[in-house]
Amino acid sequence: GDSVTQMEGPVTLSEEAFLTINCTYTATGYPSLFWYVQYPGEGLQLLLKATKADDKGSNKGFEATYRKETTSFHLEKGSVQVSDSAVYFCALSTNNNAGNMLTFGGGTRLMVKP
Amino acid sequence: DAGVTQSPTHLIKTRGQQVTLRCSPISGHKSVSWYQQVLGQGPQFIFQYYEKEERGRGNFPDRFSARQFPNYSSELNVNALLLGDSALYLCASSSQGSSSYEQYFGPGTRLTVT
């Protein structure tokens, strides 16, 4: 079945540091890939997406490139802020007879210190 | 525009009881999905409904059921509650016609089973 693997956290960085959160996936077919962010006590917010190989999703300074050859979708940001502290989830979606369900990784907690 | 709304926000039940959680999708969205997020883990897919029909079901026991109403709102029911059902229950809506299968999440209902 489909699966998503993320690097375990927490990831602790100083403000303005470079961020990478690794994500790899296993899927049948051609999935769409997503990064969601969850702030404390809240639901999930879509951060960025990519729907086909070599697509780059970007939003709020975050980027991720859909790499089919390495089945990866790593999240990057050049300079993190304290306000980026949250849990980040990598997810994939394939549309089959069961509808477009999302399969999530376990999440990576990011802590940014001033 | 209003986002996905869920009620109640928090709920405390005892083992063996039954619970009903409610979700209203974004206006114009006809698809609703339910996810269970146990503390410290990624969300797990429970159900997807589209046009009042079940389109997908995750690996959950028959104690879990759901339905969608003509106005596209949805209810998730859980019978014979177990301690392990304690989790954040997330509802997501999507526009089925979207090729990227974006899902937009509500804030969730925090269920505690004692």
Interface residues (C-beta under 8 A of the other chain):
Chain A: V4 S32 F34 Y36 E42 G43 L44 Q45 L46 K49 T51 F89 A91 S93 N95 A98 G99 N100 M101 L102 T103 F104 G105 G106 G107
Chain B: V4 S31 S33 Y35 G40 Q41 G42 P43 Q44 F45 Q48 Y50 R55 G56 R57 G58 L90 A92 S94 Q96 S99 S100 Y101 E102 Q103 Y104 F105 G106 P107 G108
